[in-house]
Amino acid sequence: MPATISSRMRAVPVSNFFRVVLALLLNSVPLPASPQPPPQVPAGCQVERAVTVPAPVDMAEVLQDVYALEDSQHIKLFSAPNPMLNRALVALFDLAVPTSKLDQFYSLLFYLDRFSSHPGTRITFEISAARRLLLSSKVFSDPAFPSQMTQIELTQKDRSRPRYQVSFEKPEVRLPLNQVWGFGVVREGMGQHAKELVF
């Protein structure tokens, strides 16, 4: 015989008791309203052509440009090909592993410092070779921006924290975002449309 819960009413089997309580709750407690649709993106924050997948690269070309890097005195950044660097770069630009172009860029800079065999602690890159790598690695799709770089300097006193300094030919240089389409950003109901970075 099932257990019972006593009340002023007649004894009710436990299984039926919970059904009765549930029915009372459903009839007496107002249910929450159906979820509201998300607010529409404010005008001016909508960008239909956002490119968020990193562009594929030709790894043979990237590695060729990496090992062509040298300083302003024509001393090579790498005295010979490094298999560990090769594996790191192949993994970095593998499209099967989700990452952003910004992550690829910073990781590339880190690997150049980490695996460099250059004896100096302050290296001024030969600028044309550095520009070629920035284009072949698809960091920049338009050569107009890297062509305005006049100097790239690497300070590697601490190999775990490399420091790069880039100089431009003009006091102000503009970098269009997302192939000039920009990115729409919405926060707390307010929209912003970022179209370019200014250096």
C-alpha positions in Angstrom: 0.0 0.0 0.0 1.6 3.4 -0.9 2.6 5.8 1.8 0.2 8.6 2.6 0.4 12.2 3.8 -2.3 13.1 6.4 -4.2 16.4 6.3 -7.6 17.7 7.3 -8.8 16.3 4.0 -8.8 12.6 3.4 -5.5 10.8 3.0 -4.1 11.2 -0.5 -1.5 8.8 -1.9 1.9 10.4 -2.4 1.9 10.1 -6.2 -1.5 11.7 -6.5 -0.6 14.4 -3.9 2.3 15.8 -5.9 0.1 15.8 -9.0 -2.5 17.9 -7.1 0.2 20.4 -5.8 1.6 20.8 -9.2 -1.8 21.5 -10.7 -2.5 24.1 -8.1 0.9 25.8 -8.7 0.4 25.9 -12.4 -3.1 27.5 -12.0 -2.2 30.0 -9.3 1.4 31.1 -10.1 1.8 33.3 -13.2 4.2 31.8 -15.6 7.1 34.0 -16.9 6.5 35.7 -20.2 7.9 34.2 -23.3 11.5 35.3 -24.0 11.6 38.6 -25.9 13.5 38.7 -29.2 16.9 40.3 -29.0 16.9 44.0 -29.7 17.7 45.0 -33.2 21.1 46.3 -34.0 21.0 50.1 -34.2 21.3 51.7 -37.6 24.9 52.3 -38.5 26.2 49.3 -36.5 25.2 46.7 -39.1 28.0 45.4 -41.3 26.9 42.8 -43.8 30.4 41.9 -45.1 32.3 41.1 -42.0 35.4 38.9 -42.7 36.3 37.0 -39.6 38.0 33.9 -41.0 41.8 34.3 -41.5 42.9 34.2 -45.1 44.8 31.1 -46.1 48.5 31.4 -46.7 51.0 29.7 -48.9 53.3 28.1 -46.3 56.2 27.7 -48.7 56.1 31.4 -49.4 55.8 32.3 -45.7 58.8 30.1 -44.7 60.8 31.5 -47.6 60.1 35.1 -46.4 60.8 34.2 -42.8 64.3 32.8 -43.6 65.0 35.8 -45.9 64.7 38.2 -42.9 67.8 40.1 -42.1 68.9 43.2 -40.3 69.9 46.6 -41.8 73.5 45.3 -41.9 72.4 42.2 -43.9 72.9 39.8 -41.0 70.4 37.0 -41.3 67.8 36.6 -38.5 68.1 32.8 -38.9 71.4 31.2 -39.8 69.7 28.1 -41.0 66.2 26.6 -41.3 64.8 25.5 -37.9 62.5 22.5 -37.9 60.9 23.6 -34.6 60.1 27.0 -36.1 58.7 25.4 -39.2 56.3 23.2 -37.2 55.2 26.1 -35.0 54.4 28.2 -38.1 52.6 25.4 -39.9 50.4 24.9 -36.8 49.9 28.6 -36.4 48.5 29.1 -39.9 46.4 25.9 -39.9 42.8 26.9 -40.8 41.5 23.8 -39.1 42.4 25.4 -35.8 40.1 28.4 -35.2 42.2 31.6 -34.5 42.1 35.2 -35.5 44.5 37.0 -37.8 45.5 39.2 -34.8 46.5 36.1 -32.9 48.5 34.8 -35.9 50.3 38.2 -36.1 51.3 38.3 -32.5 52.3 34.7 -32.4 54.4 35.2 -35.5 56.3 38.0 -33.9 56.9 35.9 -30.8 58.2 33.0 -32.8 60.6 35.2 -34.8 62.1 36.3 -31.5 62.1 32.9 -29.8 63.8 31.0 -32.6 66.1 33.8 -33.9 69.8 33.0 -34.1 70.8 36.6 -34.5 73.5 37.6 -31.9 72.2 41.1 -31.3 69.8 42.3 -28.6 68.5 45.1 -30.8 67.7 44.3 -34.4 66.6 46.8 -37.1 65.0 44.8 -39.8 65.8 45.3 -43.5 62.4 46.8 -44.3 61.6 45.3 -47.7 62.0 41.7 -46.4 59.9 42.5 -43.4 57.2 44.0 -45.6 57.1 40.8 -47.8 56.5 38.6 -44.8 53.7 40.9 -43.6 52.0 40.4 -46.9 52.7 36.7 -47.5 51.4 35.9 -44.0 48.2 37.8 -44.9 48.6 40.1 -41.8 47.8 42.9 -44.3 46.0 42.2 -47.5 46.7 45.6 -48.9 50.3 46.6 -49.5 49.5 50.3 -49.0 49.8 50.1 -45.2 53.1 48.2 -44.8 54.6 50.3 -47.6 54.3 53.2 -45.2 56.5 51.5 -42.6 60.0 52.9 -42.5 61.6 50.9 -39.7 60.8 47.8 -37.6 63.0 47.3 -34.6 63.1 44.2 -32.3 64.6 44.4 -28.8 65.2 40.9 -27.4 66.9 41.4 -24.1 64.3 39.1 -22.6 63.3 36.3 -25.1 60.0 35.7 -23.2 59.0 39.3 -23.8 60.1 40.6 -27.2 59.5 44.3 -27.9 58.8 45.6 -31.4 58.8 49.2 -32.4 57.4 50.3 -35.8 58.0 53.7 -37.4 56.0 55.2 -40.2 56.8 57.8 -42.9 53.9 60.1 -41.7 52.9 61.3 -38.2 49.4 59.8 -38.8 48.7 56.5 -40.6 45.2 55.0 -41.1 44.5 51.3 -41.3 41.0 50.4 -42.7 39.3 47.5 -40.9 37.6 44.5 -42.6 38.5 45.6 -46.1 37.1 49.1 -45.5 33.7 47.7 -44.4 34.6 48.0 -40.7 33.0 46.2 -37.8 29.7 47.0 -36.0 29.8 46.7 -32.2 26.7 46.9 -29.9 27.1 47.4 -26.1 24.3 48.3 -23.7 21.9 49.1 -26.6 24.3 51.6 -28.2 26.0 50.9 -31.5 29.5 51.8 -32.7 30.9 51.3 -36.1 34.7 50.9 -36.1 36.1 51.6 -39.6 39.8 52.2 -39.2 42.7 52.3 -36.8 44.8 55.4 -36.6 48.5 55.2 -35.7 
